[in-house]
Amino acid sequence: MITPEGRRIALELELSSKGRVRREGILAGYGSDARIDAVLYLVKDRRIGRSVQESARRLGVGALVHVQQVKLTASERAPAAGRAASRASARARRGAPEAAR
């Protein structure tokens, strides 16, 4: 996103923890991109936020990265659960014999 002052802010919605190597690869990419002025991580729990902050400090981009915890309501979480159930159902159908479909 671009602020009215022209600053570029990257937004990351981090609902599940990534592995350290993957997370630090993403952070390193932001750190090496001169067009990015800040990165705002929206996290669902403190543990994920701490992981992001620790990785950012380890890479020397701690001042660039900001973490904010967000709370999801039940209705906001429901679509993801529905998608997971749909994927499981689709996998089960693919594995079923042709006559059972």
N, CA, C and O atoms as a Tinker XYZ file with bonds, in Angstrom:
   404  protein
     1  N      0.851000   -1.156000    0.000000    73     2
     2  CA     0.000000    0.000000    0.000000    64     1     3
     3  C      0.901000    1.224000    0.000000    63     2     4     5
     4  O      2.048000    1.166000    0.442000    81     3
     5  N      0.367000    2.331000   -0.501000    73     3     6
     6  CA     1.137000    3.578000   -0.559000    64     5     7
     7  C      0.416000    4.630000    0.269000    63     6     8     9
     8  O     -0.770000    4.887000    0.063000    81     7
     9  N      1.128000    5.231000    1.196000    73     7    10
    10  CA     0.543000    6.261000    2.048000    64     9    11
    11  C      0.387000    7.558000    1.253000    63    10    12    13
    12  O      0.971000    7.694000    0.179000    81    11
    13  N     -0.391000    8.508000    1.766000    73    11    14
    14  CA    -0.512000    9.797000    1.081000    64    13    15
    15  C      0.837000   10.498000    0.895000    63    14    16    17
    16  O      1.001000   11.297000   -0.027000    81    15
    17  N      1.805000   10.196000    1.774000    73    15    18
    18  CA     3.139000   10.793000    1.658000    64    17    19
    19  C      4.023000   10.053000    0.653000    63    18    20    21
    20  O      5.161000   10.457000    0.411000    81    19
    21  N      3.503000    8.972000    0.068000    73    19    22
    22  CA     4.257000    8.215000   -0.925000    64    21    23
    23  C      5.092000    7.073000   -0.370000    63    22    24    25
    24  O      5.858000    6.455000   -1.109000    81    23
    25  N      4.958000    6.783000    0.921000    73    23    26
    26  CA     5.692000    5.654000    1.513000    64    25    27
    27  C      5.020000    4.342000    1.121000    63    26    28    29
    28  O      3.793000    4.238000    1.105000    81    27
    29  N      5.839000    3.347000    0.807000    73    27    30
    30  CA     5.322000    2.026000    0.439000    64    29    31
    31  C      5.380000    1.104000    1.657000    63    30    32    33
    32  O      6.436000    0.910000    2.258000    81    31
    33  N      4.224000    0.541000    2.005000    73    31    34
    34  CA     4.124000   -0.347000    3.151000    64    33    35
    35  C      3.595000   -1.690000    2.670000    63    34    36    37
    36  O      2.520000   -1.779000    2.078000    81    35
    37  N      4.374000   -2.732000    2.937000    73    35    38
    38  CA     3.940000   -4.084000    2.602000    64    37    39
    39  C      3.094000   -4.614000    3.753000    63    38    40    41
    40  O      3.391000   -4.356000    4.920000    81    39
    41  N      2.044000   -5.351000    3.425000    73    39    42
    42  CA     1.172000   -5.951000    4.434000    64    41    43
    43  C      1.263000   -7.459000    4.345000    63    42    44    45
    44  O      1.199000   -8.033000    3.258000    81    43
    45  N      1.410000   -8.090000    5.481000    73    43    46
    46  CA     1.440000   -9.553000    5.562000    64    45    47
    47  C      0.411000   -9.985000    6.595000    63    46    48    49
    48  O      0.453000   -9.536000    7.740000    81    47
    49  N     -0.507000  -10.846000    6.200000    73    47    50
    50  CA    -1.454000  -11.453000    7.129000    64    49    51
    51  C     -0.916000  -12.832000    7.454000    63    50    52    53
    52  O     -0.950000  -13.729000    6.611000    81    51
    53  N     -0.427000  -13.008000    8.655000    73    51    54
    54  CA     0.257000  -14.236000    9.058000    64    53    55
    55  C     -0.656000  -14.999000   10.021000    63    54    56    57
    56  O     -0.646000  -14.754000   11.227000    81    55
    57  N     -1.441000  -15.923000    9.470000    73    55    58
    58  CA    -2.383000  -16.678000   10.290000    64    57    59
    59  C     -1.790000  -17.977000   10.811000    63    58    60    61
    60  O     -2.283000  -18.533000   11.793000    81    59
    61  N     -0.748000  -18.463000   10.170000    73    59    62
    62  CA    -0.066000  -19.661000   10.649000    64    61    63
    63  C      1.435000  -19.426000   10.538000    63    62    64    65
    64  O      1.906000  -18.650000    9.706000    81    63
    65  N      2.154000  -20.105000   11.385000    73    63    66
    66  CA     3.601000  -19.896000   11.423000    64    65    67
    67  C      4.279000  -20.602000   10.261000    63    66    68    69
    68  O      4.014000  -21.774000    9.990000    81    67
    69  N      5.151000  -19.883000    9.584000    73    67    70
    70  CA     5.983000  -20.482000    8.543000    64    69    71
    71  C      7.256000  -20.980000    9.207000    63    70    72    73
    72  O      7.576000  -20.583000   10.328000    81    71
    73  N      7.959000  -21.825000    8.536000    73    71    74
    74  CA     9.263000  -22.249000    9.042000    64    73    75
    75  C     10.216000  -21.070000    9.038000    63    74    76    77
    76  O     10.023000  -20.110000    8.292000    81    75
    77  N     11.242000  -21.141000    9.870000    73    75    78
    78  CA    12.189000  -20.036000   10.003000    64    77    79
    79  C     12.863000  -19.692000    8.677000    63    78    80    81
    80  O     12.988000  -18.516000    8.338000    81    79
    81  N     13.292000  -20.691000    7.932000    73    79    82
    82  CA    13.994000  -20.435000    6.675000    64    81    83
    83  C     13.087000  -19.704000    5.690000    63    82    84    85
    84  O     13.508000  -18.738000    5.054000    81    83
    85  N     11.851000  -20.161000    5.563000    73    83    86
    86  CA    10.909000  -19.506000    4.638000    64    85    87
    87  C     10.603000  -18.077000    5.083000    63    86    88    89
    88  O     10.625000  -17.148000    4.277000    81    87
    89  N     10.313000  -17.911000    6.388000    73    87    90
    90  CA     9.992000  -16.588000    6.931000    64    89    91
    91  C     11.153000  -15.618000    6.725000    63    90    92    93
    92  O     10.951000  -14.471000    6.328000    81    91
    93  N     12.372000  -16.089000    6.998000    73    91    94
    94  CA    13.531000  -15.213000    6.866000    64    93    95
    95  C     13.854000  -14.910000    5.411000    63    94    96    97
    96  O     14.415000  -13.855000    5.113000    81    95
    97  N     13.514000  -15.807000    4.509000    73    95    98
    98  CA    13.660000  -15.507000    3.085000    64    97    99
    99  C     12.742000  -14.382000    2.652000    63    98   100   101
   100  O     13.134000  -13.508000    1.879000    81    99
   101  N     11.520000  -14.410000    3.156000    73    99   102
   102  CA    10.544000  -13.348000    2.845000    64   101   103
   103  C     11.021000  -12.020000    3.431000    63   102   104   105
   104  O     11.007000  -10.995000    2.749000    81   103
   105  N     11.443000  -12.041000    4.694000    73   103   106
   106  CA    11.917000  -10.818000    5.336000    64   105   107
   107  C     13.156000  -10.259000    4.651000    63   106   108   109
   108  O     13.287000   -9.045000    4.492000    81   107
   109  N     14.064000  -11.139000    4.246000    73   107   110
   110  CA    15.271000  -10.689000    3.546000    64   109   111
   111  C     14.893000  -10.008000    2.225000    63   110   112   113
   112  O     15.522000   -9.030000    1.821000    81   111
   113  N     13.871000  -10.530000    1.567000    73   111   114
   114  CA    13.407000   -9.909000    0.330000    64   113   115
   115  C     12.903000   -8.497000    0.566000    63   114   116   117
   116  O     13.215000   -7.585000   -0.199000    81   115
   117  N     12.130000   -8.319000    1.618000    73   115   118
   118  CA    11.667000   -6.968000    1.952000    64   117   119
   119  C     12.844000   -6.064000    2.302000    63   118   120   121
   120  O     12.894000   -4.906000    1.886000    81   119
   121  N     13.792000   -6.605000    3.072000    73   119   122
   122  CA    14.946000   -5.815000    3.495000    64   121   123
   123  C     15.820000   -5.370000    2.334000    63   122   124   125
   124  O     16.452000   -4.316000    2.399000    81   123
   125  N     15.859000   -6.162000    1.279000    73   123   126
   126  CA    16.707000   -5.818000    0.127000    64   125   127
   127  C     15.987000   -4.979000   -0.923000    63   126   128   129
   128  O     16.604000   -4.550000   -1.898000    81   127
   129  N     14.689000   -4.739000   -0.737000    73   127   130
   130  CA    13.908000   -3.963000   -1.700000    64   129   131
   131  C     13.836000   -2.502000   -1.244000    63   130   132   133
   132  O     13.099000   -2.176000   -0.314000    81   131
   133  N     14.590000   -1.640000   -1.890000    73   131   134
   134  CA    14.663000   -0.222000   -1.497000    64   133   135
   135  C     13.321000    0.488000   -1.652000    63   134   136   137
   136  O     13.131000    1.572000   -1.099000    81   135
   137  N     12.393000   -0.103000   -2.391000    73   135   138
   138  CA    11.082000    0.537000   -2.574000    64   137   139
   139  C     10.189000    0.373000   -1.356000    63   138   140   141
   140  O      9.213000    1.109000   -1.212000    81   139
   141  N     10.499000   -0.580000   -0.471000    73   139   142
   142  CA     9.663000   -0.863000    0.700000    64   141   143
   143  C     10.159000   -0.036000    1.888000    63   142   144   145
   144  O     11.318000   -0.135000    2.291000    81   143
   145  N      9.259000    0.777000    2.437000    73   143   146
   146  CA     9.603000    1.624000    3.588000    64   145   147
   147  C      9.266000    0.968000    4.919000    63   146   148   149
   148  O      9.862000    1.304000    5.942000    81   147
   149  N      8.312000    0.030000    4.917000    73   147   150
   150  CA     7.916000   -0.659000    6.147000    64   149   151
   151  C      7.151000   -1.915000    5.767000    63   150   152   153
   152  O      6.597000   -2.024000    4.674000    81   151
   153  N      7.135000   -2.866000    6.707000    73   151   154
   154  CA     6.348000   -4.087000    6.544000    64   153   155
   155  C      5.492000   -4.229000    7.790000    63   154   156   157
   156  O      6.007000   -4.241000    8.908000    81   155
   157  N      4.187000   -4.337000    7.598000    73   155   158
   158  CA     3.259000   -4.525000    8.712000    64   157   159
   159  C      2.770000   -5.959000    8.680000    63   158   160   161
   160  O      2.087000   -6.378000    7.745000    81   159
   161  N      3.128000   -6.706000    9.713000    73   159   162
   162  CA     2.661000   -8.077000    9.862000    64   161   163
   163  C      1.449000   -8.070000   10.774000    63   162   164   165
   164  O      1.538000   -7.617000   11.915000    81   163
   165  N      0.329000   -8.560000   10.297000    73   163   166
   166  CA    -0.864000   -8.761000   11.101000    64   165   167
   167  C     -0.878000  -10.232000   11.485000    63   166   168   169
   168  O     -0.922000  -11.101000   10.613000    81   167
   169  N     -0.842000  -10.518000   12.784000    73   167   170
   170  CA    -0.726000  -11.892000   13.261000    64   169   171
   171  C     -1.898000  -12.241000   14.148000    63   170   172   173
   172  O     -2.477000  -11.372000   14.799000    81   171
   173  N     -2.254000  -13.540000   14.173000    73   171   174
   174  CA    -3.389000  -13.944000   14.998000    64   173   175
   175  C     -3.003000  -14.260000   16.430000    63   174   176   177
   176  O     -3.856000  -14.229000   17.318000    81   175
   177  N     -1.735000  -14.562000   16.675000    73   175   178
   178  CA    -1.349000  -14.788000   18.069000    64   177   179
   179  C      0.076000  -14.299000   18.335000    63   178   180   181
   180  O      0.872000  -14.114000   17.414000    81   179
   181  N      0.366000  -14.099000   19.596000    73   179   182
   182  CA     1.650000  -13.515000   20.008000    64   181   183
   183  C      2.845000  -14.377000   19.620000    63   182   184   185
   184  O      3.912000  -13.855000   19.298000    81   183
   185  N      2.667000  -15.685000   19.649000    73   183   186
   186  CA     3.769000  -16.596000   19.329000    64   185   187
   187  C      4.260000  -16.349000   17.899000    63   186   188   189
   188  O      5.465000  -16.285000   17.655000    81   187
   189  N      3.337000  -16.214000   16.971000    73   187   190
   190  CA     3.706000  -15.935000   15.581000    64   189   191
   191  C      4.383000  -14.571000   15.495000    63   190   192   193
   192  O      5.388000  -14.416000   14.801000    81   191
   193  N      3.838000  -13.591000   16.193000    73   191   194
   194  CA     4.431000  -12.251000   16.193000    64   193   195
   195  C      5.853000  -12.242000   16.714000    63   194   196   197
   196  O      6.719000  -11.569000   16.157000    81   195
   197  N      6.100000  -12.996000   17.793000    73   195   198
   198  CA     7.458000  -13.083000   18.347000    64   197   199
   199  C      8.414000  -13.718000   17.337000    63   198   200   201
   200  O      9.558000  -13.283000   17.202000    81   199
   201  N      7.949000  -14.740000   16.636000    73   199   202
   202  CA     8.794000  -15.395000   15.627000    64   201   203
   203  C      9.181000  -14.419000   14.527000    63   202   204   205
   204  O     10.332000  -14.385000   14.092000    81   203
   205  N      8.217000  -13.631000   14.082000    73   203   206
   206  CA     8.481000  -12.641000   13.033000    64   205   207
   207  C      9.490000  -11.611000   13.537000    63   206   208   209
   208  O     10.455000  -11.293000   12.842000    81   207
   209  N      9.265000  -11.090000   14.747000    73   207   210
   210  CA    10.159000  -10.076000   15.294000    64   209   211
   211  C     11.574000  -10.619000   15.501000    63   210   212   213
   212  O     12.549000   -9.927000   15.209000    81   211
   213  N     11.694000  -11.847000   16.000000    73   211   214
   214  CA    13.017000  -12.440000   16.216000    64   213   215
   215  C     13.759000  -12.599000   14.892000    63   214   216   217
   216  O     14.950000  -12.300000   14.798000    81   215
   217  N     13.047000  -13.070000   13.875000    73   215   218
   218  CA    13.681000  -13.228000   12.558000    64   217   219
   219  C     14.099000  -11.880000   11.992000    63   218   220   221
   220  O     15.185000  -11.750000   11.428000    81   219
   221  N     13.247000  -10.883000   12.138000    73   219   222
   222  CA    13.571000   -9.547000   11.620000    64   221   223
   223  C     14.815000   -8.991000   12.310000    63   222   224   225
   224  O     15.684000   -8.420000   11.651000    81   223
   225  N     14.906000   -9.151000   13.627000    73   223   226
   226  CA    16.090000   -8.688000   14.358000    64   225   227
   227  C     17.337000   -9.438000   13.909000    63   226   228   229
   228  O     18.394000   -8.842000   13.702000    81   227
   229  N     17.202000  -10.744000   13.761000    73   227   230
   230  CA    18.346000  -11.579000   13.352000    64   229   231
   231  C     18.883000  -11.135000   11.990000    63   230   232   233
   232  O     20.089000  -11.196000   11.749000    81   231
   233  N     17.989000  -10.689000   11.099000    73   231   234
   234  CA    18.386000  -10.267000    9.754000    64   233   235
   235  C     18.775000   -8.791000    9.677000    63   234   236   237
   236  O     19.226000   -8.325000    8.631000    81   235
   237  N     18.605000   -8.060000   10.768000    73   235   238
   238  CA    18.940000   -6.643000   10.768000    64   237   239
   239  C     17.884000   -5.749000   10.147000    63   238   240   241
   240  O     18.175000   -4.614000    9.770000    81   239
   241  N     16.651000   -6.253000   10.037000    73   239   242
   242  CA    15.563000   -5.441000    9.463000    64   241   243
   243  C     14.467000   -5.167000   10.496000    63   242   244   245
   244  O     13.323000   -4.882000   10.144000    81   243
   245  N     14.837000   -5.257000   11.775000    73   243   246
   246  CA    13.869000   -5.056000   12.848000    64   245   247
   247  C     13.162000   -3.712000   12.792000    63   246   248   249
   248  O     11.977000   -3.628000   13.114000    81   247
   249  N     13.866000   -2.654000   12.389000    73   247   250
   250  CA    13.251000   -1.318000   12.322000    64   249   251
   251  C     12.247000   -1.225000   11.178000    63   250   252   253
   252  O     11.356000   -0.377000   11.208000    81   251
   253  N     12.376000   -2.073000   10.185000    73   251   254
   254  CA    11.489000   -2.063000    9.017000    64   253   255
   255  C     10.175000   -2.791000    9.298000    63   254   256   257
   256  O      9.141000   -2.468000    8.713000    81   255
   257  N     10.225000   -3.781000   10.201000    73   255   258
   258  CA     9.099000   -4.695000   10.422000    64   257   259
   259  C      8.322000   -4.309000   11.674000    63   258   260   261
   260  O      8.896000   -4.099000   12.742000    81   259
   261  N      7.013000   -4.221000   11.520000    73   259   262
   262  CA     6.108000   -3.899000   12.620000    64   261   263
   263  C      5.071000   -5.006000   12.717000    63   262   264   265
   264  O      4.540000   -5.458000   11.702000    81   263
   265  N      4.782000   -5.442000   13.938000    73   263   266
   266  CA     3.857000   -6.553000   14.159000    64   265   267
   267  C      2.661000   -6.058000   14.948000    63   266   268   269
   268  O      2.807000   -5.342000   15.939000    81   267
   269  N      1.476000   -6.445000   14.499000    73   267   270
   270  CA     0.241000   -6.088000   15.194000    64   269   271
   271  C     -0.631000   -7.328000   15.299000    63   270   272   273
   272  O     -0.909000   -7.982000   14.293000    81   271
   273  N     -1.062000   -7.653000   16.508000    73   271   274
   274  CA    -1.948000   -8.794000   16.693000    64   273   275
   275  C     -3.369000   -8.398000   16.320000    63   274   276   277
   276  O     -3.832000   -7.312000   16.667000    81   275
   277  N     -4.058000   -9.289000   15.608000    73   275   278
   278  CA    -5.458000   -9.071000   15.240000    64   277   279
   279  C     -6.277000  -10.237000   15.775000    63   278   280   281
   280  O     -5.772000  -11.348000   15.934000    81   279
   281  N     -7.526000   -9.969000   16.045000    73   279   282
   282  CA    -8.432000  -11.020000   16.512000    64   281   283
   283  C     -9.454000  -11.277000   15.421000    63   282   284   285
   284  O    -10.060000  -10.350000   14.883000    81   283
   285  N     -9.635000  -12.546000   15.105000    73   283   286
   286  CA   -10.617000  -12.930000   14.104000    64   285   287
   287  C    -11.879000  -13.398000   14.802000    63   286   288   289
   288  O    -11.823000  -14.130000   15.790000    81   287
   289  N    -13.020000  -12.967000   14.279000    73   287   290
   290  CA   -14.288000  -13.432000   14.823000    64   289   291
   291  C    -14.601000  -14.804000   14.244000    63   290   292   293
   292  O    -13.979000  -15.227000   13.270000    81   291
   293  N    -15.557000  -15.494000   14.839000    73   291   294
   294  CA   -15.931000  -16.830000   14.366000    64   293   295
   295  C    -16.365000  -16.783000   12.905000    63   294   296   297
   296  O    -16.028000  -17.684000   12.136000    81   295
   297  N    -17.102000  -15.756000   12.510000    73   295   298
   298  CA   -17.571000  -15.681000   11.119000    64   297   299
   299  C    -16.421000  -15.429000   10.157000    63   298   300   301
   300  O    -16.493000  -15.844000    9.000000    81   299
   301  N    -15.364000  -14.763000   10.600000    73   299   302
   302  CA   -14.203000  -14.527000    9.737000    64   301   303
   303  C    -13.349000  -15.784000    9.598000    63   302   304   305
   304  O    -12.670000  -15.963000    8.587000    81   303
   305  N    -13.378000  -16.653000   10.606000    73   303   306
   306  CA   -12.616000  -17.900000   10.538000    64   305   307
   307  C    -13.375000  -18.971000    9.772000    63   306   308   309
   308  O    -12.747000  -19.866000    9.208000    81   307
   309  N    -14.680000  -18.915000    9.729000    73   307   310
   310  CA   -15.498000  -19.962000    9.130000    64   309   311
   311  C    -15.186000  -20.235000    7.661000    63   310   312   313
   312  O    -15.121000  -21.403000    7.280000    81   311
   313  N    -14.989000  -19.216000    6.810000    73   311   314
   314  CA   -14.717000  -19.527000    5.401000    64   313   315
   315  C    -13.490000  -20.410000    5.212000    63   314   316   317
   316  O    -13.507000  -21.288000    4.351000    81   315
   317  N    -12.446000  -20.212000    5.972000    73   315   318
   318  CA   -11.244000  -21.038000    5.840000    64   317   319
   319  C    -11.550000  -22.472000    6.221000    63   318   320   321
   320  O    -11.083000  -23.404000    5.565000    81   319
   321  N    -12.333000  -22.659000    7.280000    73   319   322
   322  CA   -12.701000  -24.011000    7.694000    64   321   323
   323  C    -13.553000  -24.669000    6.615000    63   322   324   325
   324  O    -13.406000  -25.862000    6.347000    81   323
   325  N    -14.431000  -23.905000    6.003000    73   323   326
   326  CA   -15.265000  -24.435000    4.924000    64   325   327
   327  C    -14.440000  -24.844000    3.722000    63   326   328   329
   328  O    -14.709000  -25.877000    3.109000    81   327
   329  N    -13.437000  -24.048000    3.375000    73   327   330
   330  CA   -12.561000  -24.392000    2.244000    64   329   331
   331  C    -11.793000  -25.668000    2.532000    63   330   332   333
   332  O    -11.622000  -26.500000    1.642000    81   331
   333  N    -11.324000  -25.836000    3.777000    73   331   334
   334  CA   -10.577000  -27.041000    4.133000    64   333   335
   335  C    -11.475000  -28.267000    4.016000    63   334   336   337
   336  O    -11.040000  -29.309000    3.526000    81   335
   337  N    -12.714000  -28.153000    4.458000    73   335   338
   338  CA   -13.651000  -29.274000    4.359000    64   337   339
   339  C    -13.953000  -29.589000    2.899000    63   338   340   341
   340  O    -14.058000  -30.757000    2.523000    81   339
   341  N    -14.092000  -28.554000    2.078000    73   339   342
   342  CA   -14.351000  -28.768000    0.654000    64   341   343
   343  C    -13.178000  -29.470000   -0.016000    63   342   344   345
   344  O    -13.380000  -30.361000   -0.841000    81   343
   345  N    -11.949000  -29.078000    0.331000    73   343   346
   346  CA   -10.765000  -29.729000   -0.248000    64   345   347
   347  C    -10.707000  -31.192000    0.165000    63   346   348   349
   348  O    -10.399000  -32.056000   -0.656000    81   347
   349  N    -11.002000  -31.479000    1.437000    73   347   350
   350  CA   -10.979000  -32.857000    1.918000    64   349   351
   351  C    -12.039000  -33.685000    1.195000    63   350   352   353
   352  O    -11.798000  -34.834000    0.827000    81   351
   353  N    -13.208000  -33.093000    0.997000    73   351   354
   354  CA   -14.277000  -33.786000    0.287000    64   353   355
   355  C    -13.884000  -34.069000   -1.160000    63   354   356   357
   356  O    -14.156000  -35.150000   -1.683000    81   355
   357  N    -13.247000  -33.100000   -1.801000    73   355   358
   358  CA   -12.820000  -33.280000   -3.189000    64   357   359
   359  C    -11.758000  -34.373000   -3.280000    63   358   360   361
   360  O    -11.781000  -35.180000   -4.210000    81   359
   361  N    -10.825000  -34.408000   -2.323000    73   359   362
   362  CA    -9.797000  -35.458000   -2.334000    64   361   363
   363  C    -10.442000  -36.825000   -2.166000    63   362   364   365
   364  O    -10.051000  -37.787000   -2.828000    81   363
   365  N    -11.430000  -36.911000   -1.280000    73   363   366
   366  CA   -12.110000  -38.191000   -1.053000    64   365   367
   367  C    -12.833000  -38.644000   -2.324000    63   366   368   369
   368  O    -12.820000  -39.830000   -2.654000    81   367
   369  N    -13.459000  -37.713000   -3.032000    73   367   370
   370  CA   -14.160000  -38.064000   -4.276000    64   369   371
   371  C    -13.178000  -38.544000   -5.334000    63   370   372   373
   372  O    -13.456000  -39.506000   -6.050000    81   371
   373  N    -12.020000  -37.874000   -5.437000    73   371   374
   374  CA   -11.021000  -38.283000   -6.439000    64   373   375
   375  C    -10.498000  -39.683000   -6.164000    63   374   376   377
   376  O    -10.161000  -40.423000   -7.088000    81   375
   377  N    -10.433000  -40.039000   -4.888000    73   375   378
   378  CA    -9.903000  -41.349000   -4.538000    64   377   379
   379  C    -10.959000  -42.449000   -4.611000    63   378   380   381
   380  O    -10.622000  -43.631000   -4.533000    81   379
   381  N    -12.225000  -42.079000   -4.759000    73   379   382
   382  CA   -13.307000  -43.061000   -4.790000    64   381   383
   383  C    -13.395000  -43.719000   -6.155000    63   382   384   385
   384  O    -13.072000  -43.087000   -7.161000    81   383
   385  N    -13.825000  -44.972000   -6.213000    73   383   386
   386  CA   -14.021000  -45.639000   -7.513000    64   385   387
   387  C    -15.021000  -44.868000   -8.366000    63   386   388   389
   388  O    -15.900000  -44.192000   -7.832000    81   387
   389  N    -14.894000  -44.965000   -9.679000    73   387   390
   390  CA   -15.728000  -44.243000  -10.617000    64   389   391
   391  C    -17.229000  -44.494000  -10.375000    63   390   392   393
   392  O    -18.022000  -43.558000  -10.479000    81   391
   393  N    -17.630000  -45.725000  -10.058000    73   391   394
   394  CA   -19.037000  -46.060000   -9.860000    64   393   395
   395  C    -19.616000  -45.349000   -8.655000    63   394   396   397
   396  O    -20.813000  -45.063000   -8.624000    81   395
   397  N    -18.790000  -45.058000   -7.662000    73   395   398
   398  CA   -19.288000  -44.406000   -6.446000    64   397   399
   399  C    -19.494000  -42.925000   -6.635000    63   398   400   401
   400  O    -20.148000  -42.294000   -5.805000    81   399
   401  N    -18.962000  -42.342000   -7.695000    73   399   402
   402  CA   -19.088000  -40.906000   -7.923000    64   401   403
   403  C    -20.412000  -40.614000   -8.430000    63   402   404
   404  O    -20.731000  -39.454000   -8.691000    81   403
